[in-house]
Amino acid sequence: MPQPLKPAALRPGDAIRILSLSSPVEEDRFENGCGELRRLGYSPSFDRASILARDGFFAGSAAARVAALEQTLADPAARAVCFTRGGYGVNYLLDQKTFHVGPPRILLGYSDLTSLQIFLWQRFRWVTFYGPMVASGFDKGAGEPHGYDRESLVRALTETKTGWSIDLQVESLVPGTGEGVLLGGCLTLVETTLGTPWELDTRGAILMLEDRGVKPWQVDRALMHLKQAGKLRELRGIILGDFPECEAPAGSETVRDVARRILTPLGMPVVWGAPLGHTARPMLTIPLGVRASLSAPGTLHILEPACTL
């Protein structure tokens, strides 16, 4: 497997380019998130008209969104890219002509951005970061409900010399340890890579899966689809989010029950309930594409820095 391409670490005062690639963003939440980025010591950079654009349930036309992405990824001055929010729409951009991406740089987001993160990993081996977005995490603040975890964010985006450990705040469904490359993201978007040219290769991976607003039977269907497609066969471990707004009907299995039933027989460590992506707790920032070790009952050891000098 080719070596991962790591971005340069963020430094105090660096500009963070902000893009809207999915659904339209609320202006007040966007402004709150920009204020938090400034408090962290960074300089938000954006085109306001592009950020606040609306085209149905997209944040602008596909042509405008892919042009903004291409321009940003080809610009060496854009040391980091953060997104306003998720929702839906990134998949349209991946149908466009192959775009020039330039050297790797920090790319931070979650939810619908899973599609772009997987695309950049499969095509170019970019290390990216699953974590807060401007109007979906940063807007609520560090350590706050629906906000973000500052320690894991700073460590992921600035560490260049060593690895670190993260308390996943989980329960163990299957105890054990496993080592592999961290991959994954939003369950729905991981599943929808199947059959595409950028289908996620999970062999030897620790797979991270989270989502919101899906019923237990829908999670069951997605996990069975991944299993039957061979995506769970050679994993080294699985980290599951806490799946908010996924309540079961009375008397039915919960998402946790479904996960235990389908994943326990696989014989690898599985943990449940990490504050990833869609969570009401302060959201962790997890680097994707780096080697890690999962120790159930619940510690994730990042074995190498995700950034370079």
C-alpha positions as CSV (number, residue, x, y, z in Angstrom):
1,M,0.0,0.0,0.0
2,P,1.4,3.5,-0.9
3,Q,2.5,5.6,2.1
4,P,-0.1,8.1,3.3
5,L,0.4,11.7,2.4
6,K,0.3,13.9,5.5
7,P,-0.4,17.6,5.5
8,A,1.7,20.3,7.2
9,A,0.7,21.0,10.8
10,L,-1.3,24.2,11.6
11,R,0.6,27.0,13.2
12,P,-0.7,30.0,15.2
13,G,-2.1,32.6,12.8
14,D,-2.6,30.3,9.8
15,A,-5.5,30.9,7.5
16,I,-8.2,28.2,7.4
17,R,-10.1,28.2,4.1
18,I,-13.8,27.6,4.6
19,L,-16.0,26.0,2.0
20,S,-19.7,25.0,1.8
21,L,-19.9,21.8,-0.2
22,S,-23.1,20.2,1.1
23,S,-26.3,21.7,2.4
24,P,-26.9,25.5,3.0
25,V,-25.6,26.9,6.2
26,E,-27.3,29.3,8.7
27,E,-25.4,32.6,8.8
28,D,-25.5,33.0,12.6
29,R,-24.1,29.6,13.2
30,F,-21.4,30.2,10.6
31,E,-20.4,33.5,12.3
32,N,-20.3,31.8,15.7
33,G,-18.0,29.1,14.4
34,C,-15.7,31.6,12.7
35,G,-15.4,33.4,16.1
36,E,-14.3,30.2,17.7
37,L,-11.7,29.6,15.1
38,R,-10.3,33.1,15.8
39,R,-10.3,32.3,19.5
40,L,-8.2,29.2,18.7
41,G,-5.6,31.5,17.0
42,Y,-6.5,30.9,13.4
43,S,-7.7,33.2,10.6
44,P,-10.9,32.1,8.8
45,S,-10.8,32.8,5.0
46,F,-13.8,32.6,2.8
47,D,-15.9,34.0,0.1
48,R,-19.2,35.0,1.8
49,A,-21.4,34.8,-1.3
50,S,-20.1,31.2,-1.9
51,I,-20.4,30.2,1.7
52,L,-24.1,31.4,2.0
53,A,-25.2,30.2,-1.5
54,R,-28.4,28.2,-1.8
55,D,-29.6,26.0,-4.7
56,G,-32.5,23.9,-3.5
57,F,-31.1,21.7,-0.8
58,F,-27.5,22.3,-1.9
59,A,-25.1,25.1,-0.9
60,G,-24.9,26.3,-4.5
61,S,-24.7,24.5,-7.9
62,A,-22.5,21.5,-8.3
63,A,-20.4,23.4,-10.8
64,A,-19.8,26.3,-8.4
65,R,-19.0,23.9,-5.5
66,V,-16.5,21.8,-7.4
67,A,-14.9,25.0,-8.7
68,A,-14.5,26.3,-5.2
69,L,-13.0,22.9,-4.1
70,E,-10.6,22.7,-7.0
71,Q,-9.4,26.3,-6.5
72,T,-8.8,25.7,-2.8
73,L,-7.0,22.3,-3.2
74,A,-4.7,23.8,-5.9
75,D,-3.9,26.8,-3.8
76,P,-0.6,26.3,-1.8
77,A,-1.6,29.1,0.6
78,A,-4.6,27.1,1.8
79,R,-2.9,25.2,4.6
80,A,-6.2,23.9,6.0
81,V,-9.7,23.5,4.8
82,C,-12.7,23.3,7.0
83,F,-16.4,23.1,6.0
84,T,-19.5,24.9,7.2
85,R,-21.6,21.8,7.7
86,G,-22.6,18.5,6.3
87,G,-26.1,17.5,5.1
88,Y,-26.0,16.3,1.5
89,G,-24.3,17.1,-1.8
90,V,-20.6,16.2,-1.8
91,N,-21.2,13.1,-3.9
92,Y,-22.1,15.3,-6.9
93,L,-18.6,16.8,-6.9
94,L,-17.0,13.4,-7.2
95,D,-18.8,12.8,-10.5
96,Q,-17.1,15.8,-12.0
97,K,-13.8,15.7,-14.0
98,T,-10.8,14.6,-12.0
99,F,-9.6,17.7,-10.3
100,H,-6.1,18.7,-9.4
101,V,-5.5,18.5,-5.7
102,G,-2.0,19.9,-5.2
103,P,0.0,19.0,-2.1
104,P,-1.9,17.6,0.9
105,R,-3.3,20.0,3.4
106,I,-5.5,19.6,6.5
107,L,-9.0,18.8,5.6
108,L,-11.4,18.8,8.6
109,G,-15.1,17.7,8.6
110,Y,-17.5,14.9,9.2
111,S,-20.9,13.6,8.1
112,D,-21.4,14.2,4.3
113,L,-17.7,15.1,4.0
114,T,-17.0,11.4,4.5
115,S,-17.5,10.9,0.8
116,L,-14.7,13.4,0.0
117,Q,-12.4,12.0,2.7
118,I,-12.7,8.5,1.3
119,F,-12.2,9.8,-2.2
120,L,-9.0,11.6,-1.3
121,W,-7.8,8.5,0.6
122,Q,-8.5,6.0,-2.2
123,R,-7.2,8.2,-5.0
124,F,-4.3,10.1,-3.4
125,R,-3.7,8.5,0.1
126,W,-4.4,11.8,1.8
127,V,-4.6,11.8,5.6
128,T,-7.7,13.8,6.6
129,F,-9.5,14.6,9.9
130,Y,-12.9,13.6,11.1
131,G,-14.0,16.3,13.4
132,P,-15.9,19.6,13.9
133,M,-17.1,21.9,11.2
134,V,-17.6,25.7,11.4
135,A,-21.4,25.6,12.0
136,S,-21.6,22.1,13.3
137,G,-19.2,21.9,16.3
138,F,-17.1,25.0,16.4
139,D,-20.2,27.2,16.7
140,K,-21.1,25.6,20.1
141,G,-17.6,25.9,21.6
142,A,-15.0,23.7,23.2
143,G,-16.3,21.2,25.8
144,E,-19.9,22.2,25.3
145,P,-22.9,20.0,24.2
146,H,-22.9,19.6,20.4
147,G,-19.5,21.3,20.5
148,Y,-16.0,19.9,20.2
149,D,-13.2,18.4,22.2
150,R,-10.3,20.9,22.1
151,E,-7.5,18.5,23.2
152,S,-8.0,16.0,20.5
153,L,-8.5,18.7,17.9
154,V,-5.2,20.5,18.7
155,R,-3.3,17.3,19.0
156,A,-4.5,16.0,15.7
157,L,-3.8,19.2,13.8
158,T,-0.5,20.3,15.3
159,E,1.4,17.1,16.4
160,T,4.4,16.3,14.2
161,K,6.7,14.2,16.4
162,T,4.8,11.4,18.1
163,G,1.5,9.7,18.6
164,W,-1.0,10.1,21.4
165,S,-3.8,8.3,23.2
166,I,-7.5,9.1,23.2
167,D,-10.0,8.0,25.8
168,L,-13.0,7.1,23.6
169,Q,-15.5,7.2,26.5
170,V,-17.1,3.9,25.3
171,E,-18.2,0.5,26.5
172,S,-16.6,-2.6,25.1
173,L,-18.9,-4.9,23.1
174,V,-16.0,-7.3,22.3
175,P,-12.8,-6.9,24.3
176,G,-9.4,-7.2,22.8
177,T,-6.7,-5.2,20.9
178,G,-6.1,-4.6,17.3
179,E,-3.8,-2.5,15.2
180,G,-4.4,-1.0,11.7
181,V,-5.0,2.1,9.7
182,L,-7.9,4.3,10.9
183,L,-10.6,4.7,8.3
184,G,-14.3,5.2,8.1
185,G,-16.8,8.0,9.0
186,C,-20.5,8.3,8.6
187,L,-22.0,4.8,8.2
188,T,-24.5,5.9,5.4
189,L,-21.7,7.5,3.4
190,V,-19.2,4.7,3.9
191,E,-21.9,2.3,2.6
192,T,-22.6,4.4,-0.5
193,T,-19.0,4.1,-1.7
194,L,-19.7,0.5,-2.5
195,G,-19.6,0.0,-6.3
196,T,-18.0,3.4,-7.0
197,P,-14.4,3.9,-8.3
198,W,-13.5,5.2,-4.8
199,E,-15.0,2.2,-2.9
200,L,-13.4,2.1,0.5
201,D,-10.7,-0.6,0.9
202,T,-11.0,-1.7,4.6
203,R,-8.5,-4.5,4.6
204,G,-6.3,-4.2,7.7
205,A,-8.2,-1.2,9.0
206,I,-9.7,-0.1,12.3
207,L,-13.1,1.0,11.0
208,M,-14.9,3.9,12.6
209,L,-18.7,4.2,12.0
210,E,-21.2,6.7,13.3
211,D,-24.5,8.2,12.1
212,R,-27.7,9.9,13.3
213,G,-31.4,9.7,12.7
214,V,-31.4,6.1,11.3
215,K,-33.6,3.4,12.7
216,P,-32.0,0.2,14.1
217,W,-33.2,-1.9,11.1
218,Q,-31.5,0.6,8.8
219,V,-28.3,0.2,10.7
220,D,-28.8,-3.5,10.5
221,R,-29.2,-3.3,6.7
222,A,-26.1,-1.1,6.3
223,L,-23.9,-3.4,8.5
224,M,-25.1,-6.5,6.7
225,H,-24.4,-4.8,3.3
226,L,-20.9,-4.0,4.4
227,K,-20.5,-7.5,5.8
228,Q,-21.8,-9.2,2.6
229,A,-19.6,-6.9,0.5
230,G,-16.5,-8.2,2.4
231,K,-15.8,-4.9,4.1
232,L,-15.8,-6.4,7.6
233,R,-13.8,-9.5,6.8
234,E,-10.2,-8.3,7.4
235,L,-10.7,-5.6,9.9
236,R,-8.5,-5.1,13.0
237,G,-11.2,-3.4,15.1
238,I,-14.4,-1.4,15.0
239,I,-15.2,1.9,16.8
240,L,-18.9,2.9,16.9
241,G,-20.4,6.3,17.7
242,D,-23.3,6.8,20.0
243,F,-25.9,7.0,17.2
244,P,-28.2,9.8,18.5
245,E,-31.8,10.1,17.4
246,C,-31.8,6.4,16.4
247,E,-34.3,5.2,19.0
248,A,-36.0,1.8,18.5
249,P,-39.7,1.2,18.6
250,A,-40.9,-0.2,21.9
251,G,-39.9,-3.8,22.3
252,S,-37.5,-3.7,19.4
253,E,-33.7,-4.1,19.2
254,T,-31.7,-1.0,19.7
255,V,-28.8,0.0,17.4
256,R,-26.4,-1.2,20.2
257,D,-28.2,-4.6,20.1
258,V,-27.9,-4.8,16.4
259,A,-24.2,-3.9,16.5
260,R,-23.6,-6.6,19.1
261,R,-25.5,-9.2,17.2
262,I,-23.8,-8.6,13.9
263,L,-20.3,-7.7,15.0
264,T,-19.6,-9.9,17.9
265,P,-19.0,-13.1,15.8
266,L,-16.3,-11.3,13.7
267,G,-13.8,-11.9,16.5
268,M,-12.2,-8.5,16.7
269,P,-12.4,-5.7,19.3
270,V,-15.6,-3.6,19.0
271,V,-16.4,-0.6,21.2
272,W,-19.7,1.3,21.4
273,G,-20.7,4.9,22.1
274,A,-17.7,7.1,21.1
275,P,-18.5,10.9,20.8
276,L,-17.8,11.0,17.0
277,G,-19.4,13.2,14.4
278,H,-23.1,13.3,15.1
279,T,-23.1,13.4,18.9
280,A,-24.5,15.6,21.6
281,R,-21.2,15.4,23.5
282,P,-18.1,17.4,22.7
283,M,-16.9,15.8,19.4
284,L,-13.5,14.1,19.2
285,T,-11.2,14.8,16.2
286,I,-9.8,11.6,14.7
287,P,-7.1,11.5,12.0
288,L,-8.0,9.1,9.1
289,G,-5.3,7.3,7.3
290,V,-2.8,6.9,10.2
291,R,-1.9,3.7,12.0
292,A,-3.5,3.2,15.4
293,S,-4.1,0.6,18.0
294,L,-7.6,0.0,19.5
295,S,-7.7,-1.4,23.0
296,A,-11.1,-2.5,24.2
297,P,-12.5,-1.5,26.8
298,G,-11.8,1.9,25.2
299,T,-8.5,3.5,24.4
300,L,-7.4,4.5,20.9
301,H,-3.6,4.9,20.6
302,I,-2.6,7.0,17.6
303,L,0.8,5.4,16.7
304,E,2.2,8.2,14.4
305,P,1.7,11.9,14.0
306,A,-1.0,12.9,11.4
307,C,0.9,16.0,10.3
308,T,4.4,17.0,9.1
309,L,6.5,20.1,9.9
